[in-house]
Amino acid sequence: MALPPLLRDRPDAYRRPVTKFLLAVHVLAAIVAIGPVTVAASMFPPAARRSLAAPDDARAAETVRLLHRICRVYAAVGIAVPVFGFFTAGAMGVLGDAWLIVSVVLTVLAALVLVVLVLPRQEILAEGGGGTVGGSEGTVGTGGTATRAATVQLAMFTGVFNLLWATVTVLMIVRPGSTTGA
């Protein structure tokens, strides 16, 4: 199919609306999916400590389960962020740029921290400490009982997850070395 005369002189012009659409979806997906995970994951350790301090408080236990469910669901929805990110980067022609490669690596690390270190520990705490993660003392106490140390460790892993996402966000905005004009 031949391009109209106006677009023949500027072959990249026909891609601009698509690029803008993909970028908008990518940013909206990041806000809608990653935002709730970072907030709920950050709220989880203090909520779990309150629940541990008052084991008979059904509302505290339900809050912990709700925050864990939010993290699980939005983590799954968060897959849309890198998917649309790759489409957007392809449309912008920046797939080989260093800032994007670093962002992809950090995104993979953030996903691993969430899936391997945060969500399983949340699951144990949401279930009332009836399991073990990593088998080390302090993550889940003796006899499978959740401890304050478990919530502190979870808070640390959550902070690492949030720091990785904050770094990716800054790289997406600043785009060091980019010729696309930040």
Backbone torsions as a table, in degrees:
resi	resn	phi	psi	omega
1	MET	NA	129.6	-178.8
2	ALA	-81.8	142.9	178.3
3	LEU	-78.6	146.7	174.7
4	PRO	-60.7	155.7	-176.7
5	PRO	-51.9	-40.3	-178.5
6	LEU	-63.0	-39.2	-178.1
7	LEU	-81.9	-22.8	179.7
8	ARG	-63.4	-34.9	-179.9
9	ASP	-76.3	-24.7	179.1
10	ARG	-130.8	81.9	-175.0
11	PRO	-62.0	-23.1	179.6
12	ASP	-82.4	-11.2	-176.0
13	ALA	-63.3	-36.2	-178.1
14	TYR	-69.6	-18.6	-179.7
15	ARG	-86.7	-17.2	-175.1
16	ARG	-59.8	-47.3	178.2
17	PRO	-62.2	-38.0	178.7
18	VAL	-66.2	-43.9	179.2
19	THR	-61.4	-44.4	179.4
20	LYS	-63.3	-41.2	178.1
21	PHE	-62.8	-48.2	-179.6
22	LEU	-62.0	-42.0	178.8
23	LEU	-63.9	-42.3	178.6
24	ALA	-62.4	-44.1	179.1
25	VAL	-65.4	-41.2	178.7
26	HIS	-60.0	-47.7	-178.9
27	VAL	-67.5	-43.1	178.1
28	LEU	-62.8	-40.7	177.8
29	ALA	-62.4	-40.0	178.8
30	ALA	-63.9	-42.9	-179.7
31	ILE	-67.1	-48.0	-174.9
32	VAL	-73.0	-35.6	-175.2
33	ALA	-95.4	-50.1	-174.2
34	ILE	-78.1	-35.4	178.1
35	GLY	-53.8	-54.1	179.5
36	PRO	-62.0	-34.7	178.6
37	VAL	-64.9	-45.6	-177.8
38	THR	-65.1	-40.1	-179.7
39	VAL	-70.3	-50.4	-178.3
40	ALA	-63.3	-40.0	179.3
41	ALA	-65.4	-35.7	178.0
42	SER	-71.5	-32.0	179.3
43	MET	-78.2	-20.8	-172.8
44	PHE	-62.9	-51.7	-176.8
45	PRO	-57.4	-46.4	177.6
46	PRO	-63.7	-37.3	178.1
47	ALA	-64.7	-39.6	178.2
48	ALA	-65.7	-38.2	177.2
49	ARG	-63.2	-41.6	177.5
50	ARG	-63.1	-40.7	179.6
51	SER	-66.4	-39.5	177.8
52	LEU	-65.9	-35.9	-178.9
53	ALA	-71.8	-26.4	-179.3
54	ALA	-130.0	75.8	-174.7
55	PRO	-61.1	-19.8	-180.0
56	ASP	-90.8	-3.2	-178.6
57	ASP	-82.8	101.6	-177.9
58	ALA	-64.7	-33.9	-179.2
59	ARG	-66.7	-40.9	178.3
60	ALA	-63.5	-42.2	178.7
61	ALA	-65.4	-39.2	179.3
62	GLU	-67.0	-36.0	176.7
63	THR	-61.0	-43.7	179.1
64	VAL	-62.5	-44.9	179.1
65	ARG	-64.6	-39.4	178.9
66	LEU	-64.3	-45.4	179.2
67	LEU	-62.3	-38.7	177.2
68	HIS	-65.4	-42.5	178.6
69	ARG	-62.1	-41.9	177.3
70	ILE	-59.5	-45.9	179.9
71	CYS	-61.1	-45.3	-179.0
72	ARG	-63.1	-49.5	-176.0
73	VAL	-65.8	-48.5	-177.4
74	TYR	-72.1	-24.5	172.7
75	ALA	-64.5	-40.6	177.6
76	ALA	-66.9	-42.2	178.2
77	VAL	-65.6	-30.6	-178.4
78	GLY	-61.6	-15.3	176.0
79	ILE	-58.0	-28.5	179.7
80	ALA	-62.8	-28.5	-176.4
81	VAL	-62.6	-57.0	179.1
82	PRO	-68.3	-30.0	178.2
83	VAL	-61.3	-53.3	178.4
84	PHE	-68.7	-27.3	175.4
85	GLY	-62.7	-43.5	178.3
86	PHE	-65.8	-41.5	177.4
87	PHE	-62.2	-42.3	179.9
88	THR	-64.6	-45.8	179.7
89	ALA	-62.3	-38.7	177.2
90	GLY	-63.6	-43.1	179.3
91	ALA	-67.0	-32.1	179.2
92	MET	-83.7	-13.6	-179.4
93	GLY	74.1	33.0	-176.9
94	VAL	-117.8	16.5	-175.8
95	LEU	-56.7	-28.2	-178.7
96	GLY	-96.4	1.3	-177.8
97	ASP	-69.9	142.3	-176.2
98	ALA	-59.8	-41.8	-179.0
99	TRP	-61.9	-34.8	179.7
100	LEU	-73.8	-41.2	178.9
101	ILE	-62.5	-43.8	177.4
102	VAL	-62.4	-41.2	178.5
103	SER	-62.3	-39.9	178.7
104	VAL	-64.9	-44.3	179.1
105	VAL	-61.8	-44.4	179.1
106	LEU	-66.1	-34.8	176.6
107	THR	-64.9	-42.8	177.1
108	VAL	-62.5	-43.5	177.6
109	LEU	-61.6	-43.4	178.8
110	ALA	-61.7	-42.9	178.7
111	ALA	-63.0	-41.2	178.3
112	LEU	-64.2	-43.7	178.4
113	VAL	-59.6	-43.8	-179.4
114	LEU	-64.6	-48.5	-173.9
115	VAL	-76.1	-35.5	-174.3
116	VAL	-94.7	-35.4	-172.6
117	LEU	-108.4	-34.5	-174.9
118	VAL	-90.4	-59.2	-174.0
119	LEU	-59.7	-42.6	178.7
120	PRO	-63.0	-37.9	179.1
121	ARG	-69.5	-37.7	174.7
122	GLN	-61.3	-42.8	-179.2
123	GLU	-57.0	-46.3	-179.8
124	ILE	-63.4	-45.3	-179.6
125	LEU	-68.2	-35.4	178.7
126	ALA	-67.8	-29.7	178.6
127	GLU	-87.5	4.6	178.1
128	GLY	88.7	18.9	175.4
129	GLY	82.5	23.3	-176.7
130	GLY	-84.6	30.3	179.1
131	GLY	-159.8	-173.5	178.0
132	THR	-131.1	149.4	175.2
133	VAL	-127.0	125.3	175.5
134	GLY	72.6	-11.1	175.0
135	GLY	67.2	5.0	-176.7
136	SER	-94.6	148.3	178.2
137	GLU	-62.2	138.1	178.0
138	GLY	99.8	-27.2	175.4
139	THR	-77.6	-46.3	171.0
140	VAL	-138.9	127.1	-171.1
141	GLY	-69.5	-172.8	-176.9
142	THR	-60.2	138.1	178.5
143	GLY	71.6	14.4	178.1
144	GLY	82.8	10.7	-179.7
145	THR	-83.9	128.4	179.8
146	ALA	-66.0	142.8	-179.6
147	THR	-122.4	167.0	175.2
148	ARG	-59.3	-36.5	179.3
149	ALA	-59.7	-34.2	178.3
150	ALA	-64.8	-38.3	179.7
151	THR	-73.0	-32.5	177.7
152	VAL	-66.6	-45.6	178.3
153	GLN	-63.0	-41.4	177.3
154	LEU	-61.7	-41.1	177.8
155	ALA	-60.5	-39.0	178.8
156	MET	-64.1	-47.8	179.8
157	PHE	-63.4	-38.0	177.4
158	THR	-63.9	-40.6	176.9
159	GLY	-62.2	-39.5	176.6
160	VAL	-63.3	-45.5	177.2
161	PHE	-56.5	-49.2	-178.9
162	ASN	-64.3	-38.7	178.3
163	LEU	-64.3	-41.5	177.5
164	LEU	-61.2	-44.5	179.9
165	TRP	-67.2	-37.4	177.8
166	ALA	-63.1	-40.4	178.6
167	THR	-64.3	-43.3	177.6
168	VAL	-61.2	-42.7	179.8
169	THR	-60.8	-45.2	179.0
170	VAL	-62.3	-43.7	178.6
171	LEU	-61.8	-36.5	179.3
172	MET	-67.9	-30.8	-179.6
173	ILE	-85.1	-47.1	-174.9
174	VAL	-78.3	-40.0	179.9
175	ARG	47.3	67.3	-178.1
176	PRO	-55.8	131.8	177.9
177	GLY	79.8	-0.2	-177.5
178	SER	-73.0	143.6	175.7
179	THR	-99.8	5.9	-178.2
180	THR	-85.4	-1.1	175.1
181	GLY	78.8	95.3	-179.9
182	ALA	-82.8	NA	NA
